[in-house]
Amino acid sequence: MENIQFAERMGSIRTSVVRELAKYLSDPEVISFSGGNPANSSFPVEQVDEITHDLLMTKGRQLLQYGTTSGYKPLIEAYIEHIAAPKGLAVSEDHVITLTGSMQGLDLLCKVLLNPGDTVLVEAPTFAGALNVFRIYQANIVSVDMDDEGIMVDQLEEIFKTQSPKLFYCIPTFQNPTGKTLGLERRKSIAELAYKYNVIVIEDDPYGDLRFSGEAVPPIKIFDPDDRIIYLNSFSKILSPGLRVATMLGNPEILKKACVAKQSCDTHTANLNQAIAAEFLNRGLLPGHLAKILPPYKVQLDTMLKAMDDHFPSCCSYTRPEGGLFIWGEFQKDINMTDMMYKAIQEEKVAFVPGQTYFVGDTQKRAGTFRLNFSNATVDQINDGIRRLGRLFREVIAE
Ligand SMILES: Cc1ncc(COP(=O)(O)O)c(C=O)c1O
């Protein structure tokens, strides 16, 4: 069929660079620091197998039937008890719905809150998947800069004041793509400013429980007496992304509308998958599971940082996260990391993601930035891949 007339809303959507890179990654010799997946070895296959068997034997007929749009009640209860309450969010059940991945939460919130042309404020840089959701809903996307400690609050207030965004989307803990974590005082300021300027905040927190060192920082949501912050959690990075189970915690009025939108989307999140997540929590397996998967991630992160210290040129600075899955790098020189990425794949057989993909507006001035993922490579691959990247960086800089 020729000349398919796609909807205007699809016009500004970009294919993810990570997905585009996939064609090069089929080469087994390529060492990839480009993805964002949790390690395959982190999945608790035996525990999920046992839980699934028990669930099917005891509640199989109920779980294989349709369920409720707002979510499987035992999962909502278990989420509040085991995840939300320990973070200071001991809410009632009407404050939580379940989702088919937290991406769905972003989609539903845009569906119920945004009109085309409404302004959405994001961090610069931010999660590319979220940018595409905001583009589909034809939002006017603007961004607030970050310094070493995350969102710059003065600039945030200026944008709240002058551009009246309807939504502010942020990832305050182990941010994708930077790995940065916002300090306590800035979290409080964001909650106060959102109230002062009547902005709804989407706080996306898929990485907060992947902390390898340092002190936990509470969600911005705990400083929100006005119930205008919507808090997204996901089981993708702490249990399995393939289960597609996540939660949205926030204002019951907004959640009710989101449920109406979810009905015409997927009716409800898969019962069996929700029940597996609920059992995982209720059997007390999450703490032991995290204790098992975090140390290898820390080894991978430390190895990557040490190799970067040893091999990267001094004009390249980078974050030193205490958790999450990413390190963010930046050249203090005029270097184009998209060109560098192709060179790295072809000449050194190493893949990473150029940073421009995580920005809106004039992305040219962000050309020297890049993201590295450390969770999907062995220690040997990390040492080898970073050494090769360092060699290429030095060569290009010397030219
Ligand atoms: C910041 C952020 N939010 C949301 C998601 C998507 O999570 P889920 O698998 O729950 O849809 C990701 C996945 O990479 C992410 O990095």
The ligand as a Gaussian input file, in Angstrom:
#p B3LYP/6-31G(d) Opt

LIG

0 1
 C       12.746000       6.716000      33.541000
 C       11.995000       5.553000      33.028000
 N       10.662000       5.499000      33.177000
 C        9.941000       4.458000      32.721000
 C       10.545000       3.404000      32.088000
 C        9.690000       2.284000      31.576000
 O        9.418000       1.394000      32.579000
 P        8.316000       0.247000      32.444000
 O        9.045000      -0.978000      32.027000
 O        7.727000       0.153000      33.810000
 O        7.305000       0.694000      31.429000
 C       11.922000       3.390000      31.903000
 C       12.564000       2.275000      31.218000
 O       13.664000       2.288000      30.780000
 C       12.671000       4.504000      32.386000
 O       13.993000       4.573000      32.235000

